[in-house]
Amino acid sequence: MCGIAGIVKRSARVEQDELRPLAELLRHRGPDDVGFFVEENLGLVHTRLSIIDLEGGRQPLFSPEGDLVTVANGEIYNFVELRQELEACGRTFLTNSDCETILHAYALWGEGFVTRLNGMFAFALYDQKKGRLFLVRDRLGIKPLFYASLPWGFAFASEIKALLPLLPRIEINPRALIQYLQGQFSSGRETIVRGVYRLPPARVLVLSLEDFSLKEHPYWSALEVAPRRLSFSQAAEEFDHLIEIVFREHMRSDVPFGLFLSGGVDSSVVLALLSRFRQEPVRSFSVGYRGATLESELSEAARMASLFGARHQEIILDRRQIFEALPFSVWAADDLLRDYACLPTAHLAQAAARELKVVFTGEGGDEVFAGYGRYRAGVLERFLKGLRSSGSGGLRTRGQWRRPWPKKVFGEELKRYSKAWREPIVAAWQKTPTSWGYVRRAQYTELVTVLPDDLLVKVDRLLMGHGLEGRVPFLDHRVVEFGLSLPEELKVKAGFGKVFLRRWAEAYLPKEHLWLKKKGFHVPIGEWLKGEFLGVLKERLLANRAIRDWFRPQGIKELIEAQQHRASASREIWSLMQLAIWYNLFVERRGSRPSMAEDPLDWI
C-alpha cells in the first residue's frame, strides 16, 4: 500500500525537487521509502509501505527494456499466477514485487491488460515509446486516484491534499458541498475542490504527452453481470471454491496481518475464513464506548474471537477520545466525509498499526449480498418515497439535513444547488435495466456511489493515515459478480438480508449469531454533542470563513440552540464542524497534520 503522484508539463522540464512536496504530503501512505522518476517533462513519485518483496520491491518499477515505468498503490493479488504465465511467454522479471506484473502484462497484452489483474490498485504506467501515461483504478474503487488539468500541464495523486499546492487557488465546489451536506459524502467525478477530479472506479485514463489530449474508457462494469437462476446448494458449491481462491490470494503477504472484528456477520465470516486458511491465531481488534447508552457489539466480537482463538484486543473510547480524533480524521479522509465511523476507525487503525501493516475488514458484504434494511423496503414504502424524490425507485430520497434547517441555514448560493445532492444516485439508478428487480438495482446504485465514495474512503484513507493497509476480500470483483448474480430469494427475506451468506456461513459460525438483527457500526455523537462545548462551537463556527461564505449566521445560531434544548441537530452541526476544520486544514493551514489528540475547537 503506497502513495503515488505525478506531474506532466506542457513545455518545461520537471525537476525532482518539484516532486518532493508531493512525496511529503503522501508520506503517511508510504512511510518506508520514497522513489522518484524524472524524464524531461514528466515526473513520478512513490511513497512505499512495504508489504511484498520487502527488500527488492522499491518503486518506480521498470521493464527490462527500460521503456516502461510504473508507480503503483495497492496489491495485485493474482501476481503469482500472472508471473508464471508471463514468464512462460518469455518475460523476465527484475524483482519479486506483485506490482511488476503490471509492466509485463501491458508489454505482452497491450491496453487490454488491466482485465487480467485481480486486486485493489491505482497506478500510473508510462509508455516512453508511445509517449502516453496511463492512469488506472481498480474495479470497485478500493484505491483512490485524483487528477487535475492545470494551465501548465497535468497532475495526479493518491489524495487531494497532494494536489492542493499545485492549484492556482483553492475553491469549494458547491455541487460537491451540497452532496456532502445532504448525503454525507460527495460522489462521482467532482470533488469538494473545484478543478480536482476523481478517476472513477474501473477506468483507464490515457494522457498523450504529445498533444495533452485525455481519453478515458471503462474496462469492467457491474451492469454486465447477468442474473442467474441458482438453488442454494448450487450457489454454495460454487462459492466454496471461489472464496477459497479469493482468500488464499488476499492472504499473500510478507508481513503479519490482523482483522477489524465488529461482531457482525461480515467480519465474523472473514475471521472464520482467515482462521481456516492459516495456522496461527488471528490478531483482531474491536471498538466500544464508555459513558454512552448506545449498545455496542463488543460482546459478540469477543465471543467470535474466543470461538476461533483469536488474539483479541478491545479498544474502549470515551467522548474525549472521539472528539479529539476529529481533526485527524478530517485530515486523513482528505475529501469531506461525515461518516461518524471514521472516528473509531482511526483509533482502531492507530492501535493495529503499532504492530501490523495489514488488516482485513468486512466492508462490502452488505452491498454484495444485500444486507441493508433499505434493500428490503416494501412496494408501498418505495412508492411513497419515490413521490417525495423521484428517479431512484425510492432509494436514498431523504437528505441528512431535515426541515427546517436547509431553508434557515443554507446561504443563497448553496440553495441554488439544493437538488444536486441526489444526482449521482439518480444517475446510477437510471443506468440499471428496468428488467432488474429493486434489490439488484439498489445494490448496483450503491456499489458505484456509496461504496467507493464513502465506505472505501474510510477504509483506505483512515487506515493509510496511520500507514496501515486494509484488505476487503468481499470486494474482490469475482465475489461481487457472484453476489450480484444471485436470485433475489437468496438475498433478502422478511426481516433479513444477506440470506445466502448467512446460510452458507452456518457451516463455520453459530446459527444464532448469524441470524442476529443487524446493529450497524454506530457512534454516540448525538449523546455527546451538548453542554458548554456547543456555546464555544457557535462562536468558532461563526468566525470560520467557509461557514460565513456558505451559511446564514442567524440560522447557525438557531441550529445550535435547538441542539442545546432538544438534541435534535447533531448531524447538521457535525457536518458544519467538519467543513470548518477541513477549510482550516487545507485552505488556511495548507495540509498541516493534526495528531490523534486535538481539541477540535482549536481547528475550527
Secondary structure, DSSP 8 states (H G I E B T S, - for coil): -EEEEEEEESSS---HHHHHHHHHHTGGG-BTEEEEEEETTEEEEEEE---SSTTT--SSEE-TTSSEEEEEEEEETTHHHHHHHHHHTT---SS--TTHHHHHHHHHHGGGGGGG--EEEEEEEEETTTTEEEEEE-TT--S--EEEEETTEEEEESSGGGTGGGSS---B-HHHHHHHHHHSB--SSB-SBTT-EE--TTEEEEEETTT--EEEEES--GGG-------HHHHHHHHHHHHHHHHHHHT--SS-EEEE--SSHHHHHHHHHHHHS-SS--EEEEEEESS-----SHHHHHHHHHHTT-EEEEEEE-HHHHHHTHHHHHHHH-S-B--TTHHHHHHHHHHHHTT-SEEE--TTHHHHHT-SGGGG--HHHHHHHHHHS-SSTTSS-S-SS-TTHHHHHB-HHHHTTGGGGGHHHHHHHHHS-TTS-HHHHHHHHHHTTHIIIIIHHIIIIIHHTTT-EEE-GGGSHHHHHHHHHS-GGGT-BTTBS-HHHHHHHTTTS-HHHHTS--------HHHHS-THHHHHHHHHHHH-HHHHHHB-HHHHHHHHHHHHHH---HHHHHHHHHHHHHHIIIIISSS----SS--GGGG-
